[in-house]
Amino acid sequence: MPVFLWRFRQIIVLGLCIVSSVALMGMGESKRVESARRVRSVVLYPMEKLFRLHDRYADLESENRDLRLMVTRLVQETSRLEDLGAENERLRRMLGFKERGYRDMVPAEVIGWDESTVGLNLEIDQGSRSGIQPSHPVVSMDGLVGEVIEAHPRSSWVLTLRSPDCAVSVLDQRSRVRGIVRWRYPGGLTLQLVAKGSDVREGDMILTSGLGGVFPKGLRVGTVKSVEERLGDLFQMVTLHPVVDFDRLEEVAVLTAGLERESDPLLRAAESFRRGAGDSAAVGGASVGSGE
């Protein structure tokens, strides 16, 4: 109904009544009664029904508005409960580490990323006051995240697997072949120092070996994505798919229990190879400079 008619409905009804009364005054009594009945049935009754329908429509509109608000609140509450449920599931799975023997754990939340670093190191909301120290392993519900490199009283910085400075001694869960995991740009996570002919296959799960004195044995690191052998190379080119989704990482746990320091010759070899490559580059640069 137009707003104008609804706003002035009483005046309109009154006007119709006055016009009808004036018209009826000039008629005989018998015709006047008959005409009054016709006016009531043809004009006044439909108008009254129309106004009642409008009132009902207004009530329905108000009810629908309330229902929409209720649905909005329910959607928000459902979203909040789903988020709490997902968080509860993450924490429940995190407790699985304790069931596997990692008793000394400090739960923490990711509060920042250092995007100035190549490896996107992350900041957590727990520090030395909670017993966290540098070199402590950091895990998520899915697997290995990295290790603590700086511990402040109320926060810590974590060197993640996405940093080329992070090297982890690992082994193939199926074949027990050992190697070193390191991030390589732009290829991503790689398994290095795996000799040609070694039994490493696509889909194999790679776990920490427990050697090196930083990471305990058995933490999931990644799955083998591809294996390639190149002519003239001593080692296979093995790429991994990390088990941790770093872009969605929210909660982690720091393993604070002391680990036995057991050195890994592969780690020493990888570090020596890396230093040797750097020294060779420096010597090569000096030779070029002296040749000029």
C-alpha positions in Angstrom: 0.0 0.0 0.0 1.3 3.5 -0.8 2.6 5.4 2.2 0.3 8.3 1.5 -2.8 6.2 1.8 -1.7 4.5 4.9 -0.7 7.7 6.6 -4.0 9.4 5.9 -6.2 6.3 6.1 -8.5 7.6 8.9 -9.1 10.9 7.0 -9.9 9.0 3.9 -12.4 6.7 5.6 -14.0 9.7 7.3 -14.2 11.5 3.9 -15.8 8.5 2.3 -18.3 8.3 5.2 -19.2 12.0 4.8 -19.6 11.8 1.0 -21.8 8.7 1.4 -23.9 10.4 4.1 -24.5 13.5 2.0 -25.4 11.3 -1.0 -27.8 9.2 1.1 -29.6 12.3 2.5 -31.2 13.0 -0.9 -32.7 9.5 -1.2 -35.8 7.9 0.1 -35.6 5.8 3.2 -35.9 2.5 1.4 -33.3 3.4 -1.2 -31.1 5.0 1.6 -30.9 1.7 3.5 -30.1 -0.3 0.3 -27.5 2.3 -0.8 -25.9 2.3 2.6 -25.5 -1.4 2.4 -24.0 -1.2 -1.0 -21.6 1.5 0.1 -20.5 -0.6 3.1 -20.0 -3.7 1.0 -18.4 -2.1 -2.0 -16.3 0.7 -0.4 -16.0 0.5 3.3 -15.5 -3.2 3.8 -12.8 -3.5 1.1 -11.0 -0.5 2.6 -11.2 -2.0 6.1 -9.9 -5.3 4.8 -7.1 -3.6 3.0 -6.1 -1.7 6.2 -6.1 -5.0 8.1 -3.9 -6.6 5.5 -1.5 -3.8 5.7 -1.4 -4.1 9.5 -0.7 -7.8 9.1 2.0 -7.0 6.5 3.6 -4.6 8.9 3.6 -7.2 11.7 5.1 -9.8 9.3 7.8 -7.3 8.2 8.7 -6.6 11.8 8.7 -10.4 12.6 11.0 -11.0 9.6 13.3 -8.3 10.7 13.6 -9.9 14.1 14.1 -13.3 12.5 16.9 -11.9 10.3 18.6 -10.5 13.3 18.3 -13.8 15.1 19.7 -15.7 12.1 22.6 -13.3 12.0 23.3 -13.9 15.7 23.1 -17.6 15.2 25.5 -17.5 12.2 28.0 -15.6 14.3 27.6 -17.9 17.2 28.0 -21.0 15.0 31.1 -19.5 13.5 32.5 -18.8 16.9 31.7 -22.4 18.1 33.2 -23.8 14.9 36.4 -21.8 15.5 36.5 -23.0 19.2 35.9 -26.6 18.0 38.8 -26.3 15.5 41.0 -24.8 18.2 40.1 -27.6 20.6 40.9 -30.2 17.9 44.3 -28.5 17.3 45.0 -28.5 21.1 43.9 -32.1 21.5 46.2 -33.2 18.7 49.0 -31.2 20.2 48.5 -33.2 23.4 49.3 -36.2 21.4 53.0 -35.2 21.6 52.8 -35.7 25.4 51.3 -39.2 24.8 54.4 -40.0 22.7 56.8 -39.1 25.4 57.3 -35.3 25.0 56.2 -34.4 28.5 57.9 -31.0 28.9 56.0 -28.7 26.6 55.2 -25.0 26.6 52.1 -24.2 24.5 52.4 -20.9 22.7 50.6 -18.8 20.1 52.1 -17.2 17.0 52.0 -13.4 17.4 54.2 -12.2 14.5 56.3 -13.0 11.5 59.6 -11.4 10.6 59.1 -10.9 6.8 62.5 -9.2 6.5 64.1 -12.6 6.8 64.2 -15.0 3.8 62.7 -17.8 5.9 59.9 -15.9 7.5 60.9 -16.6 11.1 58.0 -16.3 13.5 57.5 -14.8 17.0 55.6 -16.6 19.8 54.1 -15.3 23.0 56.2 -17.4 25.4 59.8 -16.8 26.5 62.5 -17.4 29.1 60.0 -16.9 32.0 58.3 -20.1 30.8 61.6 -22.0 30.6 62.2 -21.5 26.9 65.8 -21.3 25.7 67.6 -21.1 22.4 67.8 -24.4 20.5 64.6 -25.7 21.9 62.5 -27.5 19.2 59.2 -26.0 18.2 56.4 -28.2 16.9 52.8 -27.9 15.8 50.1 -30.5 15.8 51.3 -31.6 12.4 55.0 -31.8 12.9 58.2 -29.9 13.1 58.2 -26.1 12.8 61.7 -25.1 13.7 63.9 -24.2 16.7 64.1 -21.2 19.1 66.9 -18.8 18.2 66.1 -15.9 20.6 64.3 -16.2 24.0 63.1 -13.0 25.6 61.3 -12.9 29.0 57.8 -12.9 27.4 58.4 -13.9 23.8 60.7 -15.8 21.5 61.8 -15.9 17.9 61.7 -19.2 16.0 63.9 -20.2 13.1 61.5 -22.2 10.9 62.1 -24.9 8.4 61.5 -22.3 5.7 64.9 -20.7 6.5 67.9 -21.9 4.6 69.8 -21.6 7.9 67.8 -24.4 9.4 69.3 -27.9 8.8 67.6 -31.0 10.3 69.0 -34.6 10.4 66.2 -36.9 9.2 65.4 -40.4 8.0 63.0 -42.0 5.7 60.3 -43.7 7.9 60.0 -46.6 5.4 63.5 -47.3 4.3 65.5 -45.7 7.1 67.6 -43.8 4.6 69.2 -40.8 6.3 69.7 -37.3 5.0 69.6 -33.6 5.8 66.5 -31.4 5.3 67.2 -27.8 4.3 65.1 -25.2 2.5 66.4 -24.2 -0.9 65.1 -21.3 -2.9 63.2 -21.4 -5.2 62.8 -25.1 -4.9 61.4 -25.3 -1.4 62.1 -28.0 1.2 64.7 -30.5 0.0 66.3 -33.7 1.3 70.0 -33.5 0.8 73.1 -35.8 0.9 71.0 -38.8 -0.2 73.3 -41.0 -2.4 72.2 -42.2 -5.8 70.5 -45.5 -5.7 69.2 -44.9 -2.1 65.7 -46.2 -1.5 63.6 -43.0 -1.3 60.2 -42.9 -3.0 57.5 -40.4 -3.7 55.0 -40.3 -0.8 57.6 -41.5 1.9 57.3 -39.8 5.2 60.4 -38.1 6.4 61.0 -37.9 10.2 63.6 -36.4 12.4 66.4 -38.9 13.2 67.2 -37.6 16.7 70.8 -36.9 15.8 72.3 -33.5 16.1 71.2 -32.7 19.6 68.4 -30.3 18.8 65.3 -32.2 17.5 64.0 -35.4 19.2 63.5 -38.5 17.1 60.3 -39.2 15.3 58.9 -35.7 14.5 57.2 -35.5 11.1 58.9 -33.1 8.7 57.5 -33.7 5.3 56.6 -36.2 2.5 58.7 -36.9 -0.5 57.3 -35.0 -3.5 59.8 -35.9 -6.2 63.0 -37.9 -6.6 65.4 -37.1 -9.4 68.9 -38.4 -10.4 71.0 -36.3 -12.6 73.9 -37.4 -14.7 77.2 -36.5 -13.0 75.7 -35.8 -9.6 76.7 -37.9 -6.5 73.4 -37.3 -4.7 69.7 -37.5 -5.6 67.6 -34.4 -6.0 64.7 -35.0 -3.5 62.0 -32.4 -2.9 59.6 -32.6 0.1 56.1 -31.3 0.8 56.2 -29.9 4.4 53.6 -31.3 6.8 53.2 -28.0 8.5 51.2 -25.3 6.7 53.1 -22.3 7.8 50.7 -19.8 6.2 47.9 -21.0 8.6 50.0 -21.6 11.7 48.4 -20.3 14.9 49.4 -22.5 17.8 52.7 -24.2 18.5 54.5 -26.0 21.4 58.1 -25.7 22.5 59.8 -28.9 23.7 61.8 -27.8 26.7 63.1 -31.2 27.9 66.9 -31.6 27.6 68.1 -33.7 24.8 71.2 -35.8 24.7 73.8 -34.3 22.4 74.6 -36.9 19.8 76.5 -35.5 16.8 75.5 -36.4 13.2 78.3 -36.8 10.7 75.8 -35.8 7.9 75.1 -32.5 9.6 78.9 -31.9 9.9 79.3 -32.8 6.3 76.5 -30.5 5.2 78.0 -27.7 7.2 81.5 -28.3 5.9 80.1 -28.5 2.3 78.3 -25.2 2.8 81.3 -23.5 4.3 83.5 -24.9 1.6 81.2 -23.5 -1.1 81.3 -20.1 0.5 85.1 -20.2 0.8 85.4 -21.2 -2.8 83.2 -18.4 -3.9 85.3 -16.0 -1.8 88.6 -17.3 -3.2 87.2 -17.2 -6.7 86.2 -13.6 -6.2 89.6 -12.7 -4.9 91.3 -14.4 -7.8 89.2 -12.4 -10.2 90.0 -9.2 -8.4 93.7 -9.9 -8.4 93.6 -10.8 -12.1 92.3 -7.4 -12.9 
